[in-house]
Amino acid sequence: MKLPAEKFIIFSKDKKGEDAPEPVAQAKKTPDAPAAAPAAAPAAAAAAPKAAAKPAAAAAPEDKSLSYLSDDLKILMEDYFNRYDLDGSRSINSSEELKQLCTNLVVKLDLNMDVSDIDTVVGQAGAFQDDPVPAGQAEPAAGTLNEWTLEAFVEWFCQKGHFDVDRTWANGDISDEDEEPTTDRPFLTGTYLGEISGGGKKYTIKQMVGGKVDPKTKRMTGAKMEQSSQFMFKLRPDVNDETKMHKRPGCDSVGYYSTSGSIDGDNITIIVEYDVDGNSDTKEPKLVLTGKWAGEGDKYKIVGTWKNENADDSKAAEGMKWIGLEGVQEGDFFLEKRIRVE
């Protein structure tokens, strides 16, 4: 039940030049109407110096994070959607199908949820077309029941506040749940959460949270914009060199970025490099986090300092305001490994 390619518009990245407005046609001159002579300007006005034009304020970056998914995550979700479409209808049309699909994705993606959490989120999605009508209740009105395409399911499942999916997920991502950090191996593979701060401010990004799929339009509605000061980093050694970390692309409300890093004993370097304009020749914020294992007393924690390596560039320095750190180019951070609930 492979869905046609045009159903995957949620997966496509924005391309420059698309959706550009049509050029406005210039008004034609009326041949019979003579051009009006310009009015003479007073001498005093002509002599007065012109005020310096103020530079226009930089527009906030377009939020492309909701349309961003890693290639591996796209393929995985389509595969699981097809697998748990139990009746072959090319859609999810029962709460049971949705629950099985979500449960298996939660396990595969190593998400921090248990069975009761999954039941709660699935229950909040609303009733589906093939759900039995509870005894004593009238048949629901037409158009009020869910029947989700792959596109609708992905939009709902990946929405913040539902399953908190890491949209940068890649094949091979795992979490060392059964191991503990030691002096010989202080940094475990998995997801780390924490804060980046400086000058009394914190790294902060915007995100859409919650909402439901409208049964008629099959698009998310009712989501709310919230700010989050939580910084997330997925630690995974490179397959060819364990002293280096797997480089991965990502996207948040500011724009596209990449994460990378290296490990040297109990020291770690994490790099978050933005490329919002898609031009590698321009400089944008490049956060370099230099950290250290906190030790046996706080064995799942990393602490250290950070700086914007491109702070000498005025635009890169100014860009820090989009992540809540306006005027701040260095500070402290901490990260702590997330332990998944069994």
C-alpha positions in Angstrom: 0.0 0.0 0.0 2.7 2.4 -1.0 1.1 5.9 -1.1 1.7 8.0 -4.2 4.6 10.4 -4.0 2.4 13.5 -4.0 1.1 12.5 -0.5 4.5 13.2 1.0 4.5 17.0 0.8 5.2 17.1 4.5 8.5 15.6 3.8 9.7 18.0 1.2 12.1 20.8 2.1 11.4 24.4 1.0 13.2 25.3 -2.2 14.4 28.7 -3.1 12.3 30.3 -5.8 9.1 28.3 -5.2 5.9 30.0 -4.3 7.3 33.3 -5.5 4.6 35.8 -6.3 3.9 36.5 -10.0 5.4 39.8 -11.2 3.0 42.7 -11.0 2.2 44.1 -14.5 3.2 47.7 -14.8 0.4 50.2 -15.4 0.2 51.5 -19.0 0.7 55.1 -19.7 -2.3 57.0 -21.0 -1.0 58.7 -24.2 -3.5 61.6 -24.0 -2.5 62.6 -20.4 0.6 64.8 -20.3 3.1 64.2 -17.6 2.6 66.6 -14.7 5.5 68.9 -14.0 7.3 68.3 -10.7 6.5 70.9 -8.0 9.4 73.2 -7.2 11.0 72.4 -3.9 11.6 75.2 -1.5 15.3 76.3 -1.4 15.5 75.6 2.3 14.2 72.1 1.9 16.6 71.4 -1.0 19.5 72.5 1.1 18.6 70.5 4.1 20.7 67.3 4.6 18.9 64.0 4.2 18.5 61.9 7.4 20.4 58.7 7.3 18.2 55.8 6.6 17.9 53.3 9.4 18.8 49.7 8.5 15.8 47.4 8.4 15.5 45.0 11.2 16.3 41.4 10.2 13.2 39.3 9.8 12.8 36.3 12.0 13.8 33.1 10.2 11.0 31.0 8.7 10.2 28.0 10.9 10.9 24.9 8.8 11.2 22.5 11.6 7.7 21.0 11.2 8.4 19.9 7.7 11.9 18.4 8.5 12.4 14.7 9.0 15.6 12.7 8.4 15.5 10.4 5.4 15.8 7.3 7.6 12.8 8.5 9.7 10.7 9.0 6.6 11.4 5.5 5.4 10.8 3.9 8.8 7.5 5.6 9.4 6.2 4.7 6.0 7.3 1.1 6.5 5.6 0.8 9.9 2.5 2.6 8.6 2.1 0.0 5.9 2.8 -2.9 8.3 0.2 -1.9 10.9 -2.5 -0.9 8.4 -4.2 -4.2 9.5 -7.1 -4.1 7.1 -5.1 -3.0 4.0 -7.2 0.2 3.6 -4.2 2.5 2.9 -5.2 4.4 6.0 -5.3 4.2 9.8 -9.0 3.9 10.5 -9.2 2.4 14.0 -7.8 3.2 17.4 -6.4 -0.4 17.6 -4.4 0.1 14.4 -3.1 3.4 15.8 -2.1 2.0 19.1 -0.2 -0.9 17.6 1.6 1.4 15.2 2.5 3.9 17.9 3.7 1.2 20.3 6.1 -0.4 17.9 7.5 3.0 16.8 8.0 4.0 20.4 10.1 0.8 20.9 12.0 1.2 17.7 12.8 4.9 18.3 13.6 4.3 21.9 11.2 7.0 23.1 10.7 7.7 26.8 7.2 6.4 27.1 5.4 3.5 28.7 2.2 1.7 27.8 0.0 4.0 29.8 1.6 7.1 28.2 0.9 5.6 24.7 -2.7 4.9 25.7 -3.2 8.5 26.8 -1.9 10.1 23.6 -3.8 7.6 21.4 -7.0 8.3 23.4 -6.6 12.0 22.9 -6.5 11.5 19.1 -10.3 11.0 19.0 -12.5 8.2 17.6 -11.9 6.5 14.3 -14.2 5.3 11.6 -13.9 1.6 12.5 -14.1 2.0 16.2 -17.2 0.3 17.8 -19.8 2.7 19.0 -20.1 2.4 22.8 -23.4 0.9 24.0 -26.1 3.5 24.5 -24.5 6.2 22.4 -25.8 7.5 19.1 -23.9 7.0 15.8 -21.4 9.9 15.4 -22.2 12.5 12.8 -20.6 12.2 9.3 -17.2 13.8 9.0 -16.5 13.6 12.8 -14.4 10.4 12.8 -10.8 10.0 11.9 -9.3 8.1 9.0 -5.7 9.1 8.6 -3.4 9.0 5.6 0.4 8.5 6.1 0.8 12.2 5.9 -1.7 12.9 8.6 -0.3 10.3 10.9 3.3 11.5 10.5 2.2 15.1 11.3 0.4 14.0 14.4 3.0 11.5 15.7 5.9 13.9 15.3 4.1 16.8 16.9 5.8 18.0 20.1 3.8 17.1 23.1 2.6 13.8 21.6 5.6 11.5 21.4 8.5 14.0 21.3 10.1 12.3 18.3 13.7 13.2 17.5 13.3 14.3 13.8 17.0 13.7 13.2 16.7 9.9 14.0 19.0 7.7 11.9 19.4 4.0 11.5 21.8 2.7 14.1 20.7 5.1 16.8 20.5 3.2 20.1 20.7 3.9 23.8 23.0 2.1 26.3 20.2 1.5 28.8 21.8 -1.5 30.6 25.2 0.1 31.1 26.6 2.7 33.5 29.3 5.3 32.8 32.8 4.4 34.1 36.2 6.1 34.0 37.1 3.9 31.0 33.8 4.7 29.2 32.3 7.8 30.7 30.0 8.8 27.7 27.2 6.4 26.9 25.4 6.3 23.6 22.0 7.9 23.7 20.0 11.1 24.1 21.3 13.9 26.4 19.2 16.8 27.7 20.2 20.0 29.4 20.7 23.7 29.2 23.0 26.2 27.5 23.2 29.6 29.4 25.2 32.8 29.6 24.7 36.4 30.7 21.5 35.5 32.6 19.9 34.1 29.4 19.3 30.6 28.2 19.3 28.9 24.8 15.6 29.0 23.8 13.7 27.9 20.7 10.1 28.0 19.7 8.0 24.9 19.0 4.4 24.0 18.2 3.0 21.8 20.9 -0.1 19.5 21.0 -3.2 19.7 18.8 -5.4 17.2 17.0 -5.9 16.1 13.4 -9.1 17.6 11.9 -11.2 14.6 10.5 -12.2 16.6 7.4 -8.9 18.3 6.4 -6.6 15.7 7.9 -4.3 18.4 9.1 -3.2 19.4 12.6 -5.3 22.1 14.4 -5.2 23.6 17.8 -1.5 23.4 18.4 0.1 26.2 20.5 3.4 27.9 20.1 5.6 27.5 23.2 9.2 28.3 24.0 11.6 25.6 25.3 15.0 26.1 27.0 15.9 22.4 26.8 18.9 21.6 24.7 19.0 18.1 23.2 22.1 16.3 21.9 22.2 12.7 20.6 25.6 11.1 21.3 26.7 8.4 19.0 30.3 7.5 18.0 31.2 7.5 14.4 31.2 3.9 13.0 34.8 4.3 11.7 36.3 6.3 14.5 35.0 6.1 18.1 36.9 9.3 19.1 34.6 11.2 16.7 30.8 11.6 16.9 28.3 10.8 14.1 27.6 14.0 12.3 23.9 14.6 11.7 21.8 17.3 10.1 18.9 18.8 11.9 16.4 21.7 11.8 14.7 23.8 14.6 12.6 27.0 14.5 15.8 29.0 13.6 16.7 26.8 10.6 19.0 24.1 9.4 22.1 23.1 11.4 24.4 20.2 12.0 25.8 18.5 15.1 29.2 16.8 15.5 31.9 16.4 18.0 34.7 14.4 19.5 35.7 12.4 22.6 39.1 12.3 24.3 39.0 10.3 27.5 36.6 12.1 29.9 36.6 15.2 27.8 34.0 15.9 25.1 33.5 18.6 22.4 30.1 19.2 20.9 29.6 21.4 17.9 26.2 22.9 16.8 26.7 24.8 13.5 23.8 26.7 11.9 23.4 27.1 8.1 20.1 28.9 7.9 20.7 30.5 4.5 22.1 27.4 2.8 25.3 29.2 2.0 28.4 27.7 3.5 30.4 30.9 2.6 28.4 33.0 5.1 29.0 32.8 8.8 26.2 32.0 11.3 26.2 30.9 14.9 28.6 28.0 15.6 28.3 26.8 19.2 31.3 24.9 20.5 30.6 23.1 23.8 33.7 22.0 25.6 32.7 19.6 28.4 33.9 17.0 30.9 32.3 14.0 32.5 31.0 15.0 35.9 32.5 11.9 37.5 31.3 9.0 39.7 29.2 11.3 41.9 27.0 12.4 39.0 27.9 9.8 36.4 25.3 10.5 33.7 26.1 14.2 33.5 28.4 16.4 31.3 29.3 19.9 32.4 31.4 22.6 30.7 31.6 25.9 28.9 30.6 27.1 25.4 31.3 29.9 23.0 30.1 31.1 19.6 33.2 30.4 17.4 31.9 32.9 14.8 31.4 35.7 17.2 33.9 37.9 15.3 31.4 38.1 12.4 28.7 40.7 13.1 25.8 38.7 11.5 26.8 35.5 13.2 27.0 37.3 16.5 23.6 39.0 15.9 22.1 35.6 15.0 22.4 34.5 18.6 19.2 36.4 19.4 17.2 33.8 17.5 18.2 31.2 20.0 17.5 33.4 23.1 21.1 34.4 23.6 21.1 38.0 22.2 24.3 39.7 23.0 25.8 36.6 24.6 28.7 34.8 22.9 29.9 32.4 25.7 28.7 30.8 28.9 28.1 27.4 30.6 26.2 24.3 29.8 25.2 20.9 31.3 23.8 17.8 29.7 22.4 14.6 31.4 21.7 11.3 29.7 18.0 10.4 29.4 17.2 7.1 30.9 14.1 5.6 29.2 11.2 4.3 31.3 10.7 0.6 30.9 
